[in-house]
Protein backbone atom coordinates (compact mmCIF):
# COMPACT_ATOMS: atom_id res chain seq x y z
CA UNK A 1 0.00 0.00 0.00
CA UNK A 2 1.25 3.44 -0.81
CA UNK A 3 2.64 5.59 2.00
CA UNK A 4 0.85 8.67 0.63
CA UNK A 5 -2.49 9.65 2.13
CA UNK A 6 -5.62 9.56 -0.02
CA UNK A 7 -5.50 13.36 -0.01
CA UNK A 8 -1.96 13.21 -1.38
CA UNK A 9 -3.00 11.09 -4.36
CA UNK A 10 -5.88 13.44 -5.15
CA UNK A 11 -3.50 16.40 -4.96
CA UNK A 12 -1.22 14.71 -7.49
CA UNK A 13 -4.15 14.43 -9.89
CA UNK A 14 -5.11 18.07 -9.35
CA UNK A 15 -1.52 19.14 -10.01
CA UNK A 16 -1.41 16.96 -13.12
CA UNK A 17 -4.42 18.84 -14.48
CA UNK A 18 -2.70 22.13 -13.64
CA UNK A 19 0.43 20.94 -15.41
CA UNK A 20 -1.59 20.18 -18.55
CA UNK A 21 -2.97 23.73 -18.51
CA UNK A 22 0.58 25.07 -18.38
CA UNK A 23 1.51 22.92 -21.37
CA UNK A 24 -1.53 24.20 -23.25
CA UNK A 25 -0.38 27.72 -22.50
CA UNK A 26 2.75 27.19 -24.57
CA UNK A 27 0.57 27.03 -27.66
CA UNK A 28 2.07 25.57 -30.82
CA UNK A 29 5.56 25.49 -29.28
CA UNK A 30 4.49 22.51 -27.18
CA UNK A 31 4.61 19.85 -29.88
CA UNK A 32 6.31 16.69 -28.56
CA UNK A 33 6.85 13.62 -30.69
CA UNK A 34 6.37 11.23 -27.76
CA UNK A 35 2.75 10.07 -27.72
CA UNK A 36 2.33 9.85 -23.95
CA UNK A 37 3.11 13.52 -23.35
CA UNK A 38 0.92 14.95 -26.08
CA UNK A 39 -1.74 17.18 -24.54
CA UNK A 40 -4.71 15.13 -25.74
CA UNK A 41 -3.24 11.96 -24.29
CA UNK A 42 -2.41 13.63 -20.98
CA UNK A 43 -5.97 14.96 -20.80
CA UNK A 44 -7.29 11.42 -21.25
CA UNK A 45 -4.88 10.27 -18.55
CA UNK A 46 -6.16 12.99 -16.21
CA UNK A 47 -9.76 11.94 -16.79
CA UNK A 48 -8.91 8.31 -16.07
CA UNK A 49 -6.99 9.31 -12.93
CA UNK A 50 -9.94 11.34 -11.65
CA UNK A 51 -12.27 8.40 -12.22
CA UNK A 52 -9.86 6.13 -10.36
CA UNK A 53 -9.76 8.50 -7.39
CA UNK A 54 -13.56 8.78 -7.29
CA UNK A 55 -14.07 5.03 -7.64
CA UNK A 56 -11.66 4.39 -4.79
CA UNK A 57 -13.49 6.87 -2.55
CA UNK A 58 -16.72 4.98 -3.19
CA UNK A 59 -15.06 1.65 -2.42
CA UNK A 60 -13.54 2.99 0.80
CA UNK A 61 -16.94 4.18 2.00
CA UNK A 62 -18.58 0.86 1.13
CA UNK A 63 -15.75 -1.05 2.78
CA UNK A 64 -16.12 0.94 6.00
CA UNK A 65 -19.85 0.21 6.06
CA UNK A 66 -19.29 -3.50 5.44
CA UNK A 67 -16.69 -3.70 8.20
CA UNK A 68 -18.94 -1.84 10.66
CA UNK A 69 -21.87 -4.13 9.82
CA UNK A 70 -19.72 -7.20 10.43
CA UNK A 71 -18.42 -5.78 13.70
CA UNK A 72 -21.97 -5.19 14.93
CA UNK A 73 -23.09 -8.70 13.93
CA UNK A 74 -20.18 -10.39 15.71
CA UNK A 75 -20.60 -8.42 18.92
CA UNK A 76 -21.13 -10.84 21.80
CA UNK A 77 -20.53 -13.94 19.65
CA UNK A 78 -18.57 -15.64 22.44
CA UNK A 79 -21.30 -15.13 25.05
CA UNK A 80 -23.93 -16.39 22.61
CA UNK A 81 -21.91 -19.56 21.95
CA UNK A 82 -21.69 -20.20 25.69
CA UNK A 83 -25.45 -19.74 26.06
CA UNK A 84 -26.01 -22.32 23.33
CA UNK A 85 -23.62 -24.73 25.07
CA UNK A 86 -25.40 -24.33 28.39
CA UNK A 87 -28.76 -24.90 26.69
CA UNK A 88 -27.42 -28.15 25.25
CA UNK A 89 -26.04 -29.20 28.64
CA UNK A 90 -29.55 -28.81 30.05
CA UNK A 91 -30.85 -31.54 27.70
CA UNK A 92 -30.59 -35.33 27.65
CA UNK A 93 -27.80 -35.25 25.07
CA UNK A 94 -25.08 -37.83 25.54
CA UNK A 95 -21.86 -37.04 27.36
CA UNK A 96 -19.98 -37.41 24.07
CA UNK A 97 -22.25 -34.89 22.38
CA UNK A 98 -21.85 -32.42 25.23
CA UNK A 99 -18.08 -32.87 25.20
CA UNK A 100 -17.98 -32.21 21.46
CA UNK A 101 -19.97 -29.03 22.00
CA UNK A 102 -17.62 -27.99 24.80
CA UNK A 103 -14.67 -28.52 22.44
CA UNK A 104 -16.26 -26.38 19.72
CA UNK A 105 -17.09 -23.65 22.22
CA UNK A 106 -13.49 -23.61 23.45
CA UNK A 107 -12.38 -22.98 19.88
CA UNK A 108 -14.84 -20.11 19.55
CA UNK A 109 -13.78 -18.62 22.89
CA UNK A 110 -10.11 -18.96 21.95
CA UNK A 111 -10.37 -16.66 18.94
CA UNK A 112 -9.74 -13.04 19.77
CA UNK A 113 -10.76 -10.38 17.29
CA UNK A 114 -8.20 -7.64 17.75
CA UNK A 115 -8.48 -4.08 16.58
CA UNK A 116 -6.41 -3.53 13.41
CA UNK A 117 -2.89 -2.29 13.97
CA UNK A 118 -2.78 1.13 12.40
CA UNK A 119 0.38 2.56 10.88
CA UNK A 120 0.56 6.33 11.07
CA UNK A 121 2.16 8.35 8.28
CA UNK A 122 2.46 12.08 7.77
CA UNK A 123 2.39 13.72 4.34
CA UNK A 124 2.38 17.47 3.85
CA UNK A 125 1.72 17.92 7.55
CA UNK A 126 -1.38 15.71 7.45
CA UNK A 127 -1.54 12.47 9.42
CA UNK A 128 -3.20 9.39 8.00
CA UNK A 129 -3.39 5.76 9.06
CA UNK A 130 -3.32 2.47 7.19
CA UNK A 131 -4.36 -1.00 8.36
CA UNK A 132 -1.46 -3.45 8.69
CA UNK A 133 -3.40 -6.44 10.03
CA UNK A 134 -6.27 -6.96 7.61
CA UNK A 135 -5.44 -10.59 6.79
CA UNK A 136 -5.18 -11.64 10.46
CA UNK A 137 -8.52 -10.04 11.24
CA UNK A 138 -10.17 -11.77 8.28
CA UNK A 139 -8.89 -15.17 9.40
CA UNK A 140 -10.30 -14.65 12.88
CA UNK A 141 -13.79 -13.81 11.63
CA UNK A 142 -13.78 -16.72 9.19
CA UNK A 143 -12.69 -19.16 11.90
CA UNK A 144 -15.50 -18.03 14.17
CA UNK A 145 -18.03 -18.59 11.39
CA UNK A 146 -16.61 -22.04 10.67
CA UNK A 147 -16.81 -23.09 14.32
CA UNK A 148 -20.38 -21.81 14.61
CA UNK A 149 -21.25 -23.89 11.56
CA UNK A 150 -19.79 -26.95 13.30
CA UNK A 151 -21.82 -26.16 16.41
CA UNK A 152 -24.97 -25.79 14.32
CA UNK A 153 -24.39 -29.17 12.66
CA UNK A 154 -24.00 -30.78 16.06
CA UNK A 155 -27.24 -29.19 17.27
CA UNK A 156 -29.11 -30.19 14.10
CA UNK A 157 -28.21 -33.80 14.88
CA UNK A 158 -29.84 -33.34 18.30
CA UNK A 159 -33.02 -31.75 16.96
CA UNK A 160 -35.26 -34.18 18.82
CA UNK A 161 -33.84 -33.25 22.23
CA UNK A 162 -32.43 -29.77 21.70
CA UNK A 163 -35.69 -27.82 21.85
CA UNK A 164 -35.16 -24.78 24.11
CA UNK A 165 -38.09 -22.46 24.79
CA UNK A 166 -35.93 -19.35 24.39
CA UNK A 167 -36.53 -18.14 20.83
CA UNK A 168 -33.00 -16.88 20.21
CA UNK A 169 -31.54 -20.27 21.19
CA UNK A 170 -33.76 -22.35 18.94
CA UNK A 171 -32.35 -24.06 15.86
CA UNK A 172 -34.01 -21.75 13.35
CA UNK A 173 -32.70 -18.67 15.15
CA UNK A 174 -29.20 -20.12 15.35
CA UNK A 175 -29.29 -20.94 11.63
CA UNK A 176 -30.27 -17.36 10.86
CA UNK A 177 -27.55 -16.06 13.16
CA UNK A 178 -24.83 -18.16 11.53
CA UNK A 179 -25.99 -17.32 8.01
CA UNK A 180 -25.92 -13.62 8.88
CA UNK A 181 -22.38 -13.87 10.26
CA UNK A 182 -21.27 -15.73 7.14
CA UNK A 183 -22.91 -13.25 4.76
CA UNK A 184 -21.61 -10.11 6.46
CA UNK A 185 -18.13 -11.58 6.85
CA UNK A 186 -18.00 -12.43 3.14
CA UNK A 187 -19.19 -8.94 2.21
CA UNK A 188 -16.55 -7.32 4.40
CA UNK A 189 -13.77 -9.54 3.06
CA UNK A 190 -14.84 -9.05 -0.55
CA UNK A 191 -15.06 -5.30 -0.07
CA UNK A 192 -11.64 -5.18 1.61
CA UNK A 193 -9.99 -7.10 -1.22
CA UNK A 194 -11.67 -4.94 -3.87
CA UNK A 195 -10.51 -1.78 -2.12
CA UNK A 196 -6.96 -3.07 -1.79
CA UNK A 197 -6.86 -4.09 -5.46
CA UNK A 198 -8.11 -0.66 -6.52
CA UNK A 199 -5.38 1.01 -4.48
CA UNK A 200 -2.77 -1.24 -6.10
CA UNK A 201 -4.10 -0.40 -9.58
CA UNK A 202 -4.03 3.32 -8.75
CA UNK A 203 -0.46 3.12 -7.49
CA UNK A 204 0.67 1.32 -10.63
CA UNK A 205 -1.07 3.89 -12.82
CA UNK A 206 0.32 6.86 -10.92
CA UNK A 207 3.78 5.75 -9.84
CA UNK A 208 5.21 2.95 -11.98
CA UNK A 209 8.53 3.81 -13.57
CA UNK A 210 8.33 4.97 -17.19
CA UNK A 211 4.56 4.46 -17.57
CA UNK A 212 3.32 6.14 -14.39
CA UNK A 213 1.64 9.53 -14.24
CA UNK A 214 4.59 11.08 -12.37
CA UNK A 215 7.14 9.83 -14.88
CA UNK A 216 4.94 11.15 -17.67
CA UNK A 217 5.15 14.59 -16.09
CA UNK A 218 8.92 14.30 -15.70
CA UNK A 219 9.26 13.34 -19.35
CA UNK A 220 7.14 16.34 -20.35
CA UNK A 221 9.32 18.59 -18.20
CA UNK A 222 12.40 17.27 -20.02
CA UNK A 223 10.74 18.10 -23.30
CA UNK A 224 9.88 21.62 -22.13
CA UNK A 225 13.52 22.08 -21.07
CA UNK A 226 14.59 21.06 -24.57
CA UNK A 227 12.33 23.71 -26.09
CA UNK A 228 12.94 26.61 -23.68
CA UNK A 229 16.04 25.62 -21.59
CA UNK A 230 15.92 25.06 -17.82
CA UNK A 231 16.71 28.69 -17.04
CA UNK A 232 13.65 29.95 -18.93
CA UNK A 233 10.52 31.22 -17.16
CA UNK A 234 8.47 28.76 -19.22
CA UNK A 235 10.37 25.79 -17.78
CA UNK A 236 10.32 27.22 -14.27
CA UNK A 237 6.53 27.58 -14.51
CA UNK A 238 6.18 23.88 -15.31
CA UNK A 239 8.84 22.64 -12.88
CA UNK A 240 7.25 24.58 -10.01
CA UNK A 241 4.32 22.14 -10.05
CA UNK A 242 5.35 19.49 -7.56
CA UNK A 243 4.18 15.90 -7.08
CA UNK A 244 4.44 13.53 -4.13
CA UNK A 245 6.15 10.24 -4.88
CA UNK A 246 5.77 7.18 -2.59
CA UNK A 247 8.93 6.01 -0.88
CA UNK A 248 10.39 2.88 -2.44
CA UNK A 249 10.25 -0.12 -0.13
Kinemage of the C-alpha trace (Angstrom):
@kinemage 1
@onewidth
@group {chain A} dominant
@subgroup {mainchain}
@vectorlist {calphas} color= white
{ca unk a 1} P 0.000 0.000 0.000
{ca unk a 2} L 1.250 3.442 -0.810
{ca unk a 3} L 2.638 5.595 1.997
{ca unk a 4} L 0.854 8.668 0.632
{ca unk a 5} L -2.491 9.652 2.128
{ca unk a 6} L -5.619 9.560 -0.024
{ca unk a 7} L -5.496 13.360 -0.008
{ca unk a 8} L -1.957 13.211 -1.382
{ca unk a 9} L -2.996 11.087 -4.357
{ca unk a 10} L -5.880 13.445 -5.147
{ca unk a 11} L -3.503 16.404 -4.959
{ca unk a 12} L -1.221 14.712 -7.486
{ca unk a 13} L -4.147 14.426 -9.892
{ca unk a 14} L -5.110 18.066 -9.345
{ca unk a 15} L -1.520 19.137 -10.009
{ca unk a 16} L -1.414 16.962 -13.121
{ca unk a 17} L -4.419 18.840 -14.477
{ca unk a 18} L -2.696 22.134 -13.635
{ca unk a 19} L 0.428 20.941 -15.413
{ca unk a 20} L -1.587 20.183 -18.549
{ca unk a 21} L -2.969 23.729 -18.509
{ca unk a 22} L 0.577 25.070 -18.375
{ca unk a 23} L 1.508 22.920 -21.375
{ca unk a 24} L -1.534 24.198 -23.253
{ca unk a 25} L -0.380 27.720 -22.503
{ca unk a 26} L 2.754 27.188 -24.568
{ca unk a 27} L 0.570 27.032 -27.661
{ca unk a 28} L 2.071 25.572 -30.822
{ca unk a 29} L 5.557 25.489 -29.284
{ca unk a 30} L 4.486 22.514 -27.176
{ca unk a 31} L 4.606 19.847 -29.885
{ca unk a 32} L 6.313 16.688 -28.560
{ca unk a 33} L 6.855 13.617 -30.689
{ca unk a 34} L 6.373 11.234 -27.762
{ca unk a 35} L 2.752 10.068 -27.722
{ca unk a 36} L 2.328 9.848 -23.949
{ca unk a 37} L 3.110 13.521 -23.350
{ca unk a 38} L 0.919 14.952 -26.082
{ca unk a 39} L -1.737 17.181 -24.539
{ca unk a 40} L -4.705 15.130 -25.742
{ca unk a 41} L -3.243 11.956 -24.289
{ca unk a 42} L -2.411 13.631 -20.980
{ca unk a 43} L -5.971 14.958 -20.801
{ca unk a 44} L -7.287 11.417 -21.247
{ca unk a 45} L -4.876 10.273 -18.554
{ca unk a 46} L -6.160 12.994 -16.210
{ca unk a 47} L -9.765 11.945 -16.787
{ca unk a 48} L -8.914 8.313 -16.067
{ca unk a 49} L -6.988 9.306 -12.930
{ca unk a 50} L -9.939 11.340 -11.654
{ca unk a 51} L -12.271 8.396 -12.220
{ca unk a 52} L -9.864 6.131 -10.361
{ca unk a 53} L -9.757 8.499 -7.388
{ca unk a 54} L -13.559 8.779 -7.292
{ca unk a 55} L -14.070 5.025 -7.636
{ca unk a 56} L -11.658 4.386 -4.785
{ca unk a 57} L -13.490 6.872 -2.555
{ca unk a 58} L -16.723 4.978 -3.193
{ca unk a 59} L -15.062 1.648 -2.417
{ca unk a 60} L -13.537 2.988 0.797
{ca unk a 61} L -16.938 4.184 2.004
{ca unk a 62} L -18.576 0.865 1.131
{ca unk a 63} L -15.753 -1.052 2.782
{ca unk a 64} L -16.117 0.944 5.998
{ca unk a 65} L -19.855 0.214 6.057
{ca unk a 66} L -19.285 -3.501 5.435
{ca unk a 67} L -16.687 -3.696 8.202
{ca unk a 68} L -18.938 -1.844 10.661
{ca unk a 69} L -21.871 -4.131 9.821
{ca unk a 70} L -19.724 -7.199 10.433
{ca unk a 71} L -18.424 -5.779 13.704
{ca unk a 72} L -21.975 -5.190 14.926
{ca unk a 73} L -23.090 -8.696 13.934
{ca unk a 74} L -20.181 -10.391 15.705
{ca unk a 75} L -20.597 -8.422 18.918
{ca unk a 76} L -21.134 -10.842 21.796
{ca unk a 77} L -20.531 -13.940 19.647
{ca unk a 78} L -18.570 -15.642 22.445
{ca unk a 79} L -21.297 -15.134 25.048
{ca unk a 80} L -23.927 -16.389 22.612
{ca unk a 81} L -21.906 -19.562 21.948
{ca unk a 82} L -21.694 -20.204 25.694
{ca unk a 83} L -25.447 -19.740 26.063
{ca unk a 84} L -26.008 -22.325 23.333
{ca unk a 85} L -23.621 -24.726 25.067
{ca unk a 86} L -25.405 -24.329 28.391
{ca unk a 87} L -28.759 -24.899 26.694
{ca unk a 88} L -27.416 -28.147 25.251
{ca unk a 89} L -26.040 -29.200 28.640
{ca unk a 90} L -29.548 -28.814 30.047
{ca unk a 91} L -30.847 -31.538 27.702
{ca unk a 92} L -30.595 -35.327 27.655
{ca unk a 93} L -27.800 -35.247 25.071
{ca unk a 94} L -25.080 -37.831 25.543
{ca unk a 95} L -21.863 -37.042 27.360
{ca unk a 96} L -19.978 -37.415 24.065
{ca unk a 97} L -22.245 -34.892 22.376
{ca unk a 98} L -21.850 -32.425 25.230
{ca unk a 99} L -18.075 -32.866 25.200
{ca unk a 100} L -17.976 -32.212 21.463
{ca unk a 101} L -19.974 -29.032 22.003
{ca unk a 102} L -17.616 -27.995 24.796
{ca unk a 103} L -14.672 -28.518 22.441
{ca unk a 104} L -16.260 -26.377 19.722
{ca unk a 105} L -17.090 -23.650 22.224
{ca unk a 106} L -13.495 -23.605 23.455
{ca unk a 107} L -12.382 -22.982 19.880
{ca unk a 108} L -14.844 -20.111 19.554
{ca unk a 109} L -13.776 -18.625 22.891
{ca unk a 110} L -10.105 -18.963 21.946
{ca unk a 111} L -10.369 -16.657 18.944
{ca unk a 112} L -9.744 -13.037 19.765
{ca unk a 113} L -10.757 -10.377 17.291
{ca unk a 114} L -8.199 -7.636 17.754
{ca unk a 115} L -8.478 -4.084 16.581
{ca unk a 116} L -6.411 -3.529 13.409
{ca unk a 117} L -2.885 -2.295 13.970
{ca unk a 118} L -2.775 1.132 12.398
{ca unk a 119} L 0.379 2.562 10.878
{ca unk a 120} L 0.564 6.332 11.066
{ca unk a 121} L 2.161 8.347 8.278
{ca unk a 122} L 2.462 12.080 7.774
{ca unk a 123} L 2.388 13.718 4.336
{ca unk a 124} L 2.379 17.470 3.852
{ca unk a 125} L 1.723 17.915 7.555
{ca unk a 126} L -1.377 15.709 7.446
{ca unk a 127} L -1.543 12.474 9.423
{ca unk a 128} L -3.196 9.388 8.002
{ca unk a 129} L -3.391 5.756 9.061
{ca unk a 130} L -3.319 2.466 7.187
{ca unk a 131} L -4.361 -1.001 8.358
{ca unk a 132} L -1.457 -3.449 8.685
{ca unk a 133} L -3.404 -6.438 10.029
{ca unk a 134} L -6.274 -6.963 7.614
{ca unk a 135} L -5.441 -10.590 6.792
{ca unk a 136} L -5.176 -11.636 10.457
{ca unk a 137} L -8.522 -10.044 11.240
{ca unk a 138} L -10.172 -11.770 8.279
{ca unk a 139} L -8.885 -15.168 9.398
{ca unk a 140} L -10.301 -14.650 12.881
{ca unk a 141} L -13.794 -13.807 11.628
{ca unk a 142} L -13.776 -16.722 9.188
{ca unk a 143} L -12.686 -19.158 11.896
{ca unk a 144} L -15.499 -18.027 14.171
{ca unk a 145} L -18.031 -18.587 11.395
{ca unk a 146} L -16.612 -22.039 10.666
{ca unk a 147} L -16.806 -23.086 14.324
{ca unk a 148} L -20.380 -21.808 14.615
{ca unk a 149} L -21.250 -23.889 11.560
{ca unk a 150} L -19.794 -26.953 13.296
{ca unk a 151} L -21.815 -26.159 16.409
{ca unk a 152} L -24.973 -25.794 14.320
{ca unk a 153} L -24.389 -29.175 12.661
{ca unk a 154} L -23.996 -30.784 16.064
{ca unk a 155} L -27.241 -29.189 17.268
{ca unk a 156} L -29.109 -30.192 14.103
{ca unk a 157} L -28.210 -33.800 14.875
{ca unk a 158} L -29.844 -33.342 18.297
{ca unk a 159} L -33.024 -31.750 16.963
{ca unk a 160} L -35.261 -34.177 18.823
{ca unk a 161} L -33.842 -33.251 22.227
{ca unk a 162} L -32.433 -29.773 21.702
{ca unk a 163} L -35.690 -27.815 21.850
{ca unk a 164} L -35.162 -24.778 24.109
{ca unk a 165} L -38.091 -22.462 24.792
{ca unk a 166} L -35.932 -19.346 24.390
{ca unk a 167} L -36.535 -18.143 20.832
{ca unk a 168} L -32.997 -16.877 20.211
{ca unk a 169} L -31.535 -20.268 21.190
{ca unk a 170} L -33.762 -22.353 18.939
{ca unk a 171} L -32.347 -24.061 15.862
{ca unk a 172} L -34.014 -21.746 13.349
{ca unk a 173} L -32.697 -18.672 15.153
{ca unk a 174} L -29.196 -20.123 15.346
{ca unk a 175} L -29.291 -20.941 11.629
{ca unk a 176} L -30.275 -17.355 10.859
{ca unk a 177} L -27.551 -16.064 13.164
{ca unk a 178} L -24.828 -18.165 11.532
{ca unk a 179} L -25.989 -17.323 8.012
{ca unk a 180} L -25.922 -13.624 8.879
{ca unk a 181} L -22.378 -13.870 10.260
{ca unk a 182} L -21.269 -15.725 7.143
{ca unk a 183} L -22.911 -13.245 4.757
{ca unk a 184} L -21.608 -10.111 6.464
{ca unk a 185} L -18.129 -11.575 6.849
{ca unk a 186} L -18.001 -12.430 3.145
{ca unk a 187} L -19.189 -8.942 2.209
{ca unk a 188} L -16.550 -7.324 4.405
{ca unk a 189} L -13.767 -9.544 3.060
{ca unk a 190} L -14.845 -9.052 -0.550
{ca unk a 191} L -15.055 -5.302 -0.068
{ca unk a 192} L -11.640 -5.177 1.607
{ca unk a 193} L -9.992 -7.102 -1.221
{ca unk a 194} L -11.671 -4.940 -3.873
{ca unk a 195} L -10.508 -1.781 -2.122
{ca unk a 196} L -6.956 -3.068 -1.788
{ca unk a 197} L -6.855 -4.090 -5.457
{ca unk a 198} L -8.114 -0.662 -6.525
{ca unk a 199} L -5.377 1.012 -4.478
{ca unk a 200} L -2.770 -1.236 -6.102
{ca unk a 201} L -4.100 -0.398 -9.576
{ca unk a 202} L -4.031 3.319 -8.749
{ca unk a 203} L -0.460 3.118 -7.491
{ca unk a 204} L 0.672 1.321 -10.634
{ca unk a 205} L -1.074 3.893 -12.816
{ca unk a 206} L 0.316 6.857 -10.915
{ca unk a 207} L 3.780 5.751 -9.844
{ca unk a 208} L 5.208 2.949 -11.983
{ca unk a 209} L 8.525 3.808 -13.569
{ca unk a 210} L 8.334 4.972 -17.194
{ca unk a 211} L 4.565 4.456 -17.574
{ca unk a 212} L 3.325 6.140 -14.395
{ca unk a 213} L 1.643 9.527 -14.240
{ca unk a 214} L 4.589 11.079 -12.373
{ca unk a 215} L 7.138 9.827 -14.883
{ca unk a 216} L 4.938 11.148 -17.670
{ca unk a 217} L 5.152 14.594 -16.095
{ca unk a 218} L 8.916 14.305 -15.695
{ca unk a 219} L 9.262 13.344 -19.355
{ca unk a 220} L 7.137 16.340 -20.350
{ca unk a 221} L 9.323 18.594 -18.201
{ca unk a 222} L 12.399 17.274 -20.019
{ca unk a 223} L 10.739 18.097 -23.305
{ca unk a 224} L 9.879 21.616 -22.133
{ca unk a 225} L 13.515 22.077 -21.073
{ca unk a 226} L 14.590 21.061 -24.573
{ca unk a 227} L 12.331 23.714 -26.091
{ca unk a 228} L 12.943 26.610 -23.681
{ca unk a 229} L 16.039 25.615 -21.585
{ca unk a 230} L 15.919 25.055 -17.823
{ca unk a 231} L 16.705 28.688 -17.045
{ca unk a 232} L 13.652 29.947 -18.927
{ca unk a 233} L 10.518 31.219 -17.156
{ca unk a 234} L 8.470 28.759 -19.222
{ca unk a 235} L 10.368 25.794 -17.784
{ca unk a 236} L 10.316 27.225 -14.269
{ca unk a 237} L 6.535 27.585 -14.509
{ca unk a 238} L 6.185 23.879 -15.307
{ca unk a 239} L 8.843 22.642 -12.884
{ca unk a 240} L 7.250 24.578 -10.012
{ca unk a 241} L 4.320 22.145 -10.046
{ca unk a 242} L 5.350 19.486 -7.562
{ca unk a 243} L 4.176 15.899 -7.079
{ca unk a 244} L 4.439 13.530 -4.125
{ca unk a 245} L 6.147 10.240 -4.883
{ca unk a 246} L 5.767 7.182 -2.592
{ca unk a 247} L 8.929 6.012 -0.881
{ca unk a 248} L 10.387 2.883 -2.442
{ca unk a 249} L 10.250 -0.122 -0.128
